[in-house]
């Protein structure tokens, strides 16, 4: 099952946290132009660093393009040990080219 906004592994709601998330250069992983095969490892390395740094959330920028990178990101986050919830960013957060992730 996909961890969408509003659900997390701990049984609470990630929706409120994700809605409050503010994007900065330091909490955003830019995957535009990356090969789909490289996405999973790049996401794990980034989320590990964000988690170790105590970030409650972060953003993954996949862009629009063909949608392949965005699809790979979402598939990867379903089973990712770092993500408790995720979903598309709100318009105010940068829109659908971004995925906002609540971290453990």
N, CA, C and O of each residue as an XYZ file, in Angstrom:
416
protein
N       0.832     -1.186      0.000
C       0.000      0.000      0.000
C       0.876      1.249      0.000
O       1.927      1.284      0.640
N       0.440      2.245     -0.708
C       1.196      3.485     -0.797
C       0.970      4.322      0.455
O      -0.155      4.444      0.940
N       2.048      4.893      0.968
C       1.936      5.788      2.120
C       1.592      7.168      1.597
O       2.471      7.925      1.187
N       0.343      7.481      1.615
C      -0.107      8.775      1.105
C      -0.195      9.769      2.253
O      -0.092      9.406      3.424
N      -0.387     11.027      1.889
C      -0.622     12.038      2.916
C      -1.782     11.560      3.776
O      -2.808     11.109      3.269
N      -1.599     11.665      5.080
C      -2.656     11.271      5.991
C      -2.424      9.917      6.627
O      -3.187      9.513      7.505
N      -1.393      9.206      6.206
C      -1.119      7.915      6.825
C       0.359      7.831      7.147
O       1.197      8.427      6.470
N       0.662      7.082      8.192
C       2.058      6.807      8.472
C       2.182      5.497      9.216
O       1.179      4.922      9.637
N       3.402      5.021      9.383
C       3.645      3.720      9.992
C       3.239      3.691     11.456
O       2.933      2.624     11.989
N       3.231      4.831     12.108
C       2.962      4.888     13.538
C       1.476      5.039     13.843
O       1.094      5.141     15.008
N       0.643      5.056     12.824
C      -0.792      5.129     13.024
C      -1.327      6.540     13.174
O      -2.536      6.722     13.313
N      -0.463      7.542     13.150
C      -0.900      8.927     13.271
C      -1.155      9.526     11.909
O      -1.179      8.821     10.899
N      -1.345     10.833     11.887
C      -1.619     11.517     10.637
C      -0.409     12.325     10.191
O       0.081     13.174     10.935
N       0.070     12.068      8.990
C       1.167     12.839      8.433
C       0.677     14.057      7.677
O       1.478     14.908      7.291
N      -0.631     14.156      7.458
C      -1.185     15.226      6.629
C      -0.861     16.610      7.178
O      -0.464     17.500      6.425
N      -1.027     16.797      8.481
C      -0.776     18.110      9.079
C       0.694     18.488      8.954
O       1.008     19.634      8.631
N       1.590     17.555      9.202
C       3.020     17.832      9.096
C       3.392     18.169      7.657
O       4.127     19.127      7.418
N       2.900     17.403      6.708
C       3.239     17.641      5.308
C       2.692     18.985      4.835
O       3.340     19.668      4.041
N       1.532     19.365      5.302
C       0.939     20.645      4.897
C       1.734     21.831      5.439
O       1.733     22.904      4.836
N       2.414     21.644      6.572
C       3.198     22.713      7.195
C       4.633     22.766      6.678
O       5.362     23.710      6.982
N       5.042     21.778      5.911
C       6.426     21.690      5.449
C       6.798     22.899      4.588
O       6.029     23.324      3.726
N       7.977     23.436      4.836
C       8.498     24.575      4.084
C       9.757     24.122      3.351
O      10.689     23.590      3.955
N       9.765     24.343      2.053
C      10.889     23.894      1.225
C      12.033     24.900      1.259
O      11.824     26.107      1.132
N      13.253     24.375      1.433
C      14.477     25.170      1.378
C      15.475     24.432      0.493
O      15.279     23.249      0.215
N      16.540     25.093      0.043
C      17.552     24.365     -0.733
C      18.162     23.198      0.051
O      18.529     22.181     -0.538
N      18.270     23.339      1.366
C      18.882     22.298      2.186
C      18.019     21.081      2.422
O      18.539     20.023      2.776
N      16.706     21.198      2.237
C      15.845     20.038      2.478
C      15.191     19.531      1.188
O      14.162     18.857      1.224
N      15.806     19.866      0.051
C      15.246     19.471     -1.240
C      16.274     18.697     -2.064
O      17.391     19.166     -2.280
N      15.889     17.523     -2.513
C      16.710     16.711     -3.410
C      16.219     16.936     -4.835
O      15.054     16.677     -5.137
N      17.093     17.412     -5.706
C      16.742     17.683     -7.101
C      17.147     16.491     -7.964
O      18.336     16.233     -8.155
N      16.170     15.776     -8.476
C      16.414     14.591     -9.300
C      16.209     14.846    -10.788
O      16.280     13.914    -11.590
N      15.958     16.091    -11.164
C      15.742     16.381    -12.588
C      16.981     15.978    -13.386
O      18.109     16.322    -13.034
N      16.742     15.251    -14.455
C      17.825     14.808    -15.322
C      18.478     13.509    -14.891
O      19.347     13.000    -15.598
N      18.085     12.956    -13.749
C      18.660     11.692    -13.268
C      18.041     10.517    -14.025
O      16.901     10.578    -14.486
N      18.819      9.458    -14.136
C      18.315      8.213    -14.714
C      17.462      7.482    -13.682
O      17.765      7.510    -12.489
N      16.419      6.842    -14.129
C      15.512      6.127    -13.223
C      16.263      5.100    -12.380
O      15.920      4.884    -11.218
N      17.282      4.468    -12.954
C      18.057      3.455    -12.230
C      18.824      4.031    -11.049
O      19.159      3.296    -10.119
N      19.108      5.321    -11.064
C      19.895      5.960    -10.010
C      19.044      6.590     -8.909
O      19.574      7.042     -7.894
N      17.752      6.619     -9.105
C      16.859      7.356     -8.210
C      16.794      6.747     -6.812
O      16.918      7.476     -5.828
N      16.604      5.450     -6.696
C      16.446      4.808     -5.387
C      17.614      5.072     -4.463
O      17.414      5.441     -3.306
N      18.823      4.893     -4.947
C      20.004      5.120     -4.110
C      20.135      6.589     -3.735
O      20.454      6.908     -2.590
N      19.891      7.487     -4.688
C      19.982      8.922     -4.399
C      18.970      9.330     -3.332
O      19.285     10.126     -2.447
N      17.768      8.792     -3.411
C      16.730      9.100     -2.426
C      17.140      8.587     -1.047
O      17.016      9.309     -0.058
N      17.628      7.349     -0.973
C      18.032      6.782      0.318
C      19.168      7.574      0.965
O      19.123      7.846      2.165
N      20.169      7.941      0.195
C      21.297      8.713      0.729
C      20.807     10.057      1.263
O      21.203     10.482      2.349
N      19.943     10.722      0.494
C      19.412     12.016      0.901
C      18.555     11.889      2.160
O      18.738     12.650      3.110
N      17.620     10.932      2.177
C      16.732     10.776      3.325
C      17.495     10.359      4.573
O      17.137     10.759      5.681
N      18.540      9.562      4.407
C      19.374      9.186      5.544
C      20.006     10.437      6.163
O      19.986     10.605      7.382
N      20.558     11.301      5.331
C      21.170     12.532      5.822
C      20.166     13.457      6.489
O      20.457     14.053      7.526
N      18.979     13.577      5.893
C      17.940     14.428      6.465
C      17.470     13.875      7.813
O      17.249     14.635      8.755
N      17.320     12.567      7.901
C      16.889     11.930      9.148
C      17.943     12.105     10.236
O      17.618     12.448     11.373
N      19.198     11.870      9.886
C      20.293     12.033     10.859
C      20.397     13.479     11.333
O      20.793     13.735     12.470
N      20.047     14.412     10.475
C      20.081     15.830     10.827
C      18.868     16.297     11.613
O      18.804     17.455     12.026
N      17.908     15.409     11.822
C      16.735     15.734     12.626
C      15.611     16.432     11.883
O      14.695     16.963     12.512
N      15.659     16.443     10.575
C      14.598     17.081      9.790
C      13.297     16.306      9.944
O      13.303     15.077      9.864
N      12.171     17.004     10.167
C      10.892     16.300     10.260
C      10.303     15.981      8.885
O       9.435     15.117      8.761
N      10.779     16.684      7.855
C      10.264     16.491      6.500
C      11.309     16.953      5.495
O      12.281     17.622      5.845
N      11.086     16.580      4.237
C      11.946     17.044      3.152
C      11.151     16.973      1.850
O      10.013     16.505      1.818
N      11.779     17.449      0.789
C      11.136     17.492     -0.519
C      12.008     16.786     -1.551
O      13.236     16.825     -1.475
N      11.363     16.147     -2.504
C      12.061     15.515     -3.625
C      11.501     16.130     -4.898
O      10.308     16.032     -5.184
N      12.385     16.762     -5.655
C      12.010     17.429     -6.900
C      12.293     16.492     -8.066
O      13.447     16.216     -8.394
N      11.220     16.009     -8.686
C      11.382     15.120     -9.835
C      11.108     15.850    -11.137
O      11.458     15.355    -12.209
N      10.491     17.014    -11.060
C      10.125     17.746    -12.266
C       8.909     17.109    -12.911
O       8.269     16.230    -12.332
N       8.600     17.562    -14.114
C       7.443     17.011    -14.825
C       7.895     16.004    -15.876
O       7.535     14.831    -15.783
N       8.655     16.416    -16.851
C       9.208     15.504    -17.859
C       8.238     14.441    -18.307
O       7.067     14.720    -18.566
N       8.734     13.205    -18.398
C       7.905     12.083    -18.835
C       7.151     11.443    -17.677
O       6.252     10.631    -17.896
N       7.506     11.801    -16.451
C       6.857     11.236    -15.280
C       7.508      9.981    -14.747
O       7.077      9.450    -13.724
N       8.543      9.491    -15.422
C       9.196      8.243    -15.010
C       9.883      8.407    -13.659
O       9.730      7.555    -12.784
N      10.633      9.483    -13.478
C      11.352      9.691    -12.214
C      10.363      9.834    -11.065
O      10.582      9.261     -9.998
N       9.287     10.579    -11.254
C       8.276     10.749    -10.214
C       7.671      9.401     -9.833
O       7.461      9.127     -8.651
N       7.392      8.569    -10.814
C       6.823      7.246    -10.558
C       7.801      6.384     -9.760
O       7.400      5.707     -8.813
N       9.072      6.407    -10.134
C      10.090      5.626     -9.422
C      10.219      6.118     -7.978
O      10.339      5.310     -7.057
N      10.193      7.441     -7.777
C      10.274      8.012     -6.426
C       9.120      7.490     -5.578
O       9.341      7.020     -4.462
N       7.911      7.564     -6.081
C       6.743      7.126     -5.313
C       6.796      5.630     -5.011
O       6.467      5.208     -3.902
N       7.207      4.832     -5.987
C       7.333      3.391     -5.755
C       8.381      3.109     -4.691
O       8.192      2.235     -3.846
N       9.484      3.845     -4.729
C      10.552      3.646     -3.759
C      10.105      4.049     -2.350
O      10.409      3.352     -1.382
N       9.394      5.157     -2.233
C       8.965      5.639     -0.921
C       7.969      4.709     -0.241
O       7.851      4.725      0.985
N       7.256      3.904     -1.007
C       6.289      2.961     -0.419
C       6.949      2.025      0.581
O       6.333      1.654      1.580
N       8.187      1.642      0.326
C       8.877      0.676      1.183
C      10.085      1.274      1.882
O      10.836      0.553      2.539
N      10.280      2.551      1.755
C      11.445      3.227      2.313
C      11.354      3.310      3.834
O      10.319      3.700      4.375
N      12.439      2.942      4.525
C      12.427      2.948      5.989
C      12.463      4.350      6.581
O      12.180      4.514      7.768
N      12.799      5.356      5.799
C      12.910      6.722      6.304
C      11.595      7.499      6.247
O      11.403      8.441      7.016
N      10.707      7.125      5.363
C       9.473      7.886      5.128
C       8.317      7.334      5.949
O       8.038      6.135      5.913
N       7.647      8.212      6.689
C       6.440      7.793      7.400
C       5.189      8.151      6.621
O       4.152      7.506      6.777
N       5.278      9.175      5.783
C       4.166      9.586      4.925
C       4.746     10.414      3.784
O       5.818     11.005      3.916
N       4.032     10.449      2.671
C       4.474     11.286      1.550
C       3.294     11.571      0.642
O       2.271     10.888      0.683
N       3.461     12.592     -0.175
C       2.430     12.945     -1.128
C       2.890     14.110     -1.980
O       3.958     14.674     -1.740
N       2.099     14.472     -2.967
C       2.474     15.611     -3.815
C       2.456     16.903     -3.005
O       1.602     17.092     -2.138
N       3.388     17.773     -3.290
C       3.442     19.068     -2.606
C       2.237     19.916     -3.004
O       1.743     19.828     -4.129
N       1.778     20.730     -2.073
C       0.716     21.686     -2.372
C       1.242     22.740     -3.339
O       2.453     22.892     -3.498
N       0.348     23.454     -3.973
C       0.728     24.515     -4.899
C       1.679     25.501     -4.232
O       2.674     25.910     -4.831
N       1.374     25.886     -2.986
C       2.180     26.852     -2.258
C       3.580     26.332     -1.938
O       4.499     27.119     -1.709
N       3.743     25.015     -1.921
C       5.031     24.394     -1.622
C       5.851     24.137     -2.884
O       7.003     23.711     -2.798
N       5.281     24.386     -4.024
C       5.998     24.162     -5.273
C       5.250     23.303     -6.273
O       5.666     23.186     -7.426
N       4.157     22.704     -5.847
C       3.304     21.964     -6.764
C       3.704     20.527     -7.018
O       4.565     19.961     -6.343
N       3.053     19.960     -8.008
C       3.111     18.534     -8.313
C       4.471     18.027     -8.773
O       4.683     16.815     -8.797
N       5.386     18.891     -9.133
C       6.726     18.448     -9.532
C       7.532     18.004     -8.320
O       8.617     17.438     -8.459
N       6.997     18.265     -7.132
C       7.668     17.935     -5.874
C       6.864     16.914     -5.083
O       5.634     16.905     -5.119
N       7.580     16.057     -4.371
C       6.973     15.138     -3.408
C       7.458     15.570     -2.043
O       8.660     15.741     -1.839
N       6.538     15.752     -1.099
C       6.919     16.100      0.267
C       6.885     14.814      1.101
O       5.958     14.013      0.983
N       7.903     14.629      1.939
C       8.084     13.389      2.677
C       8.188     13.704      4.166
O       8.995     14.546      4.562
N       7.386     13.043      4.991
C       7.520     13.106      6.452
C       8.508     12.015      6.852
O       8.392     10.868      6.419
N       9.466     12.380      7.670
C      10.540     11.461      8.038
C      10.336     10.853      9.414
O       9.624     11.407     10.252
N      10.968      9.709      9.639
C      10.872      9.010     10.922
C      11.503      9.830     12.028
O      11.517      9.402     13.182
